Amino acid sequence: MRSTLVLTLAIAVLSGSASAQAASQTSSTDMHFKWTGTVPKGEWVRVKNLNGRVTVRAATGNTVEITADKMARRGDPSSVRIVTQKTGNGGILVCAFWTENASCDEDSYSSHSDGEDSGRRSRDISVDFTVALPAGVNVLSSSINGDVEVDGATAQVDVHTVNGDVRGISSSGPVSAGTVNGSITAKMRSLPGNADLDFKTVNGSIELELPAQLDADVELRTVNGGFRTDFPMTLSGRVSPRRLNATIGKGGRRLRATTVNGSIELRKAS
């Protein structure tokens, strides 16, 4: 009887271990990376890149799939590492590292130069990420040199880059977005809660599509560009072609959009 009980427990432990391994799988080669697993609704998928695109699309089921393809002109693609780390209560963080002393966590990403060879390697190798995102899962996707696009999300979205366009679309935001050299497109059909909305670029336009029933305190800034809005607004302060302060609806959440060279447009979601 005791031997039977011990054997039964051993089988149970092995089965549990196999199930845990099946819940999250990683495969990697010199040119390709893949991670699949489950992330609970309300938790975050975070993907951080240095050179290359990040593209997020809606998943067909409940499994997150993150793939990355490396492209090298002259450098060694195996020198770029892609690492994963569990976060929060079941979230996932995926980071691409070009240098040995790079660092990455939920709030920051840094790739420190290791000298001339490191700088050449970072220019010669790029990584394009593709993410399949299930419903209800939040996503943060960022790059330094590359476009970042999220389409088909149903929860919170955070998209950022430095050199490239950013695009964030969620049926139930909020969406936050930023770049330096590029345009911003953000679309939200609904906005639960009272989270502020912030969009900032230097060289590029900002196009926002927002719920028709919107309450917000609006701050719009541009130097070389103009404003266009579908929303009735109550203006406050001095009217200026470069600066607009106004209230939409009852006000409340802050909506701030800033650019230097570009226009700003607020549209009602259809």
Buried (B, 14 or more C-beta within 10 A) or exposed (E): EEEEEEEEEEEEEEEEEEEEEEEBEBEBEEEEBBBBBBBBEBBBBBBBBBBBBBBBBBBEEEEBBBBBBBEBEEBEBEBBBBBBEEBBEBBBBBBBBBBEEBEBEBEEBEBEEBEEEBEEBBBBBBBBBBBBBBBBBBBBBBBBBBBBBBBBBBBBBBBBBBBBBBBBBBBBBBBBBBBBBBBBBBBBBBBEEEBEBBBBBBBBBBBBBBBEEBBBBBBBBBEEBEBEBEBEBEEEEEEEEEBBBBBBBEBBBBBBBBBBBBBBBBBEBE
